[in-house]
Amino acid sequence: MSTIAAALLSIGMVAAFLLAFVGTKQAMQKEDRTARQRGLLMIAMAIILVGNVLIWTL
């Protein structure tokens, strides 16, 4: 694997962790329904991004 590909996969994992963190923070807001939905979508995107990184590394 080239260094550029490894760097992009690393950036993808950092982005996934940030999405999961911010998504969890927003999903915990009970009074704001749109923020909760946005948070759940961020968590789903983080899971998809981690899955894509796993596929590309195998």
Backbone hydrogen bonds in HBPLUS format (Angstrom, degrees):
<---DONOR---> <-ACCEPTOR-->    atom                        ^
c    i                          cat <-CA-CA->   ^        H-A-AA   ^      H-
h    n   atom  resd res      DA  || num        DHA   H-A  angle D-A-AA Bond
n    s   type  num  typ     dist DA aas  dist angle  dist       angle   num
A0006-ALA N   A0002-SER O   3.05 MM   4  6.34 160.2  2.09 149.7 155.3     1
A0007-ALA N   A0003-THR O   2.94 MM   4  6.05 152.4  2.02 140.0 147.6     2
A0008-LEU N   A0004-ILE O   2.94 MM   4  6.17 155.6  2.00 148.5 154.9     3
A0009-LEU N   A0005-ALA O   2.99 MM   4  6.23 154.9  2.05 147.9 154.4     4
A0010-SER N   A0006-ALA O   3.00 MM   4  6.19 150.3  2.09 142.3 150.6     5
A0011-ILE N   A0007-ALA O   2.92 MM   4  6.18 156.5  1.98 148.0 154.3     6
A0012-GLY N   A0008-LEU O   2.91 MM   4  6.11 150.2  2.00 140.9 149.5     7
A0013-MET N   A0009-LEU O   3.02 MM   4  6.31 148.8  2.12 142.7 150.0     8
A0014-VAL N   A0010-SER O   3.02 MM   4  6.32 158.3  2.07 150.1 155.8     9
A0015-ALA N   A0011-ILE O   2.91 MM   4  6.11 159.6  1.96 148.7 154.6    10
A0016-ALA N   A0012-GLY O   2.92 MM   4  6.14 147.2  2.03 140.4 149.6    11
A0017-PHE N   A0013-MET O   3.00 MM   4  6.28 158.0  2.05 149.7 154.2    12
A0018-LEU N   A0014-VAL O   2.98 MM   4  6.25 158.2  2.03 149.5 155.8    13
A0019-LEU N   A0015-ALA O   2.86 MM   4  6.04 158.1  1.91 147.6 153.9    14
A0020-ALA N   A0016-ALA O   2.93 MM   4  6.11 158.5  1.98 147.0 152.9    15
A0021-PHE N   A0017-PHE O   2.95 MM   4  6.11 157.5  2.00 145.6 151.7    16
A0022-VAL N   A0018-LEU O   2.94 MM   4  6.08 178.1  1.94 156.9 157.5    17
A0023-GLY N   A0019-LEU O   2.79 MM   4  5.66 151.8  1.87 141.5 151.0    18
A0024-THR N   A0020-ALA O   2.95 MM   4  5.96 153.6  2.02 139.6 145.9    19
A0025-LYS N   A0021-PHE O   3.07 MM   4  6.29 155.5  2.13 143.9 150.9    20
A0026-GLN N   A0022-VAL O   2.92 MM   4  6.18 154.9  1.99 148.9 155.1    21
A0027-ALA N   A0023-GLY O   2.84 MM   4  5.92 150.9  1.93 144.6 153.3    22
A0028-MET N   A0024-THR O   3.21 MM   4  6.28 131.9  2.45 139.7 148.9    23
A0029-GLN N   A0026-GLN O   3.21 MM   3  5.62 160.7  2.25 109.8 115.6    24
A0036-ARG N   A0032-ASP O   3.14 MM   4  6.36 149.4  2.23 141.9 150.6    25
A0037-GLN N   A0033-ARG O   2.97 MM   4  6.27 159.3  2.01 151.2 156.0    26
A0038-ARG N   A0034-THR O   2.94 MM   4  6.09 158.9  1.99 144.7 150.9    27
A0039-GLY N   A0035-ALA O   2.90 MM   4  6.06 151.4  1.98 142.4 150.2    28
A0040-LEU N   A0036-ARG O   2.99 MM   4  6.29 155.2  2.05 148.0 154.1    29
A0041-LEU N   A0037-GLN O   2.97 MM   4  6.22 152.1  2.05 147.6 155.3    30
A0042-MET N   A0038-ARG O   2.96 MM   4  6.22 146.3  2.07 142.4 151.8    31
A0043-ILE N   A0039-GLY O   3.02 MM   4  6.31 152.6  2.09 146.5 153.5    32
A0044-ALA N   A0040-LEU O   2.98 MM   4  6.23 155.9  2.03 144.0 150.6    33
A0045-MET N   A0041-LEU O   2.91 MM   4  6.12 155.0  1.97 144.8 151.6    34
A0046-ALA N   A0042-MET O   2.95 MM   4  6.19 148.9  2.05 143.4 151.8    35
A0047-ILE N   A0043-ILE O   3.06 MM   4  6.36 155.1  2.12 147.8 153.8    36
A0048-ILE N   A0044-ALA O   3.02 MM   4  6.29 158.9  2.07 149.1 154.8    37
A0049-LEU N   A0045-MET O   2.88 MM   4  6.04 156.6  1.93 147.1 153.8    38
A0050-VAL N   A0046-ALA O   2.97 MM   4  6.18 157.7  2.02 148.7 154.0    39
A0051-GLY N   A0047-ILE O   3.01 MM   4  6.21 154.8  2.07 144.2 151.5    40
A0052-ASN N   A0048-ILE O   2.93 MM   4  6.22 152.8  2.00 147.8 155.0    41
A0053-VAL N   A0049-LEU O   3.02 MM   4  6.28 157.1  2.07 147.1 152.9    42
A0054-LEU N   A0050-VAL O   2.96 MM   4  6.20 156.6  2.01 147.9 154.4    43
A0055-ILE N   A0051-GLY O   2.97 MM   4  6.24 152.7  2.05 145.9 153.3    44
A0056-TRP N   A0052-ASN O   3.00 MM   4  6.24 160.8  2.04 150.4 155.0    45
A0057-THR N   A0053-VAL O   3.02 MM   4  6.20 139.1  2.19 144.2 154.8    46
A0058-LEU N   A0054-LEU O   3.21 MM   4  6.30 136.6  2.41 142.5 151.7    47
